[in-house]
Amino acid sequence: MTETPSGLHPAAFTRANSEPDRDFYARRSESTQMDAGARTAVTALYQTTLPASGAILDLMAGELSHLPEESSHETVIGLDVHEGSLARNTALTQRIVQDINENGTIDLPDASLDAACLCDGFAYLTDPLHVFQEVNRVLRPGAPFIVTFSDNFIPQKAVALWQALEPADRTRLVSLMLDRAGFGELDTGEVVPPEDLTAWNDTVHAVIGRKKHTA
């Protein structure tokens, strides 16, 4: 059996819809599958986990970065395939239009960022290990990489393995990719919507890794 560098079969990362992502997402009105409550939960996680200032990368950012309103980061870089979504994202100070599946190299200097986020995007990565290695490269030692997702996804574009896994196994997959990309201090968790909030139905799963300090 042929394996990818991640140790998984290449078919694991195939998708039902093979048209370019830029064309597919240009036709969609919404940029996230998370409901309002889940998005609020992601913001609360960012509030407690992101550094108070500095430079951060929002990978596959879309039109909403979920950052706390009081955040005071000097630089917020959004990378996404859809130029229109990035243009509508008012939290960003810098925008990179890029299909991360066609070109997984992030055009930023080594050890230049204080944190990175990937919200609601892992399901669509066709080479997550390479992307995570790139995120590791651009982060400073000790900087967090926060990966969040709900149980919802776009079936046409989510990779086959993601669709085949249960939520707990998806968390283990994200953790595996972080570990193999060189991240340490892995932390996982989930936030379940309260029963009395009808606007919140989506459980939020989170995996956080930190770039290791060199010896």
N, C-alpha and C positions, 0 to 999 in steps of 0.2 A: 504494500500500500504506500503510495506516495504521500508525504506529509509536507505541510508548510513549515516555515521556521518556528511557528508556535507549537508544533507537534500535533496539529489537527489536520484532518483530511481537507484538501482544497474544496471539495464539494460542500463542506460545512459553511462556507462563506459565499455560496452562490445565491442569487436572488431571482425571483420570478420575473421581475421587470428589468431588462438589461439596457434600456435606453439611458442616455446620459442623465445624471442626477440634475444637472442645471436645467434641462428641459422638463423633467418630471416635476420638480418642485416649483418651477415658474408658473405652473398651472394650479397650484394649490393655494388656498387662501389662508389656512392656519399653519403655523410653524411649530406647533407642539401638540402632542397627544395628551398632555396633562390637563386636568381640570383646574379651576381657580384655587381650590383648597390645596392641591398638591403643589402648585406653583408657590403658594405662600409657605408651605413646609420647606421647599427648597431654599427660599429666601432666608428662613429662620436658620437653616443649617449653614448657609453662607455667612450669616451674621456671627455665628459662634466659631467658625472654622477658618475663614479667610483672614489674612493679616489686615490690620486696620488701614494700611496705606500701601504704596508701592505699585508695581506693575503686574497685571494679571492677564491671562489669556482665556477667552471664552471660546472654546472649540465647538464648531457647528452651532454658532450662537443663535441664529435666527433673529427674530425681531424683538426678543425679550431676554435680557441677561439674568433676570431674577435677583439682581443685586439689591441689598438694602438701600433705601432712599438716603440714609445718612452716611453711606460709604463715601470715603474720600481718597480713592485710589488715583494716583497721578496719571496712570496709563491703564486703559481697559481696551485690549485688542480683541476684536471679534473676527473670527474666521468662519466663513460659510460659503456654500456654493451659490447662494441666491443673493445677488447684489441688492435687489429691492428690499429684502428682509433686513439686511445690514443697514441700509439707508434709514429704515424706520426705527432702528434700535438706538434710542437716545442716550443710553448708558455708555456707548462706545466713544473712545477718543481716537481710535485707529481701526480701519477696516481692511481686511484681506479677503478678496473674492477668490476662492480656490475650491476645487473639487478634491477633497482629501482622499477620495478613493482612486482618483486618477493620478494624483501626485501627493504622496504621503509625507513629503519633506516640508517642514515648517521653516519658512525663510526668516528666522530670527536668530540672533547670536546665542552662543552657548551661555548657560548660566546667567540669563538676563532677566528672568521673571521671578516674581515672588509667590505666584500661585497659578493654578490652571483649573478650569472647570469644563466638564462635559455633561450637559444636561439633556437627557432624552435623545441621545445620539448613538450610543454604543451599538444598538441593534442594527445599524445601517453600515457599519464599518466592515469592509471586505478584507482588510489587513490590519486588525487592531493592534497586533504586536508591534508592527513598524511605527504606527502612529503613536503608541504609548512610549516607545523608545525615543521618538522625536520630542515628545512632551518632557520626558526625563532630561533630555539633553538641554533644553532651553530653560529649565528651572534651576534656581539656586539651591545649594544643599539645604535640606530641611524643609523646603517649600512643599505645600500640599497639592495633590491632584485629586479633585473631588469629582467622582462619577456618580450621577444620579439617574434613575429611570423609574417609570411606572410599569404596570402590566400591559399597557396599551402600546401598539406600534402599527406602522403602516405595512400591511402584509405584502404588498407588491415590492417593497424595497428592503424589508428586514431580511437578514441573511437566514438561510435554512436552519442553521444550528440554533440560533436564538429562538426561532419559532417552535422548535422541537423541545426546548427545555422548559421546566417549571421555574417559577420565580427564584426559588432557593438555588437552583442549579445555575441560573443566570448570574446570581451574585457570586457563585463560586467561579464561573467563567471570567468575570471581570477581575476578580481577585487573582486568578491564575495569570491573566495577561499583565496585570500590574507587577506581580512577582517576577515574571520572566523578563519584563522590561527594566527591572532593576530597582523597583520601588520597595521600600520597607515600611515598618510600622503600620501595617494594613489594619484598617478598622472597618467593620461592616455594621449595618443597622437598617431599620425600616421604621417608617411612621405610618400608622394605620389611621384612617379617617375616623373622627368621633361620630357616634351614631346620630347625634343631634344636629349635625351640619349637613344639610342636604346638598350644598354646593360642592361638597368634597366627597368623592367616591373612590379616588385612586390612591392606593398604597404607594408610598415613595420608598424606594430602595436606594441605599447609598453605600458606596465603597470608597474609602479614602486611603491613599498611599502618600508617602513622603519620600522625596529624593534623599537618598542616603548620603551621609557625610563621608567623605573619603578619609581613609585611615591616615 
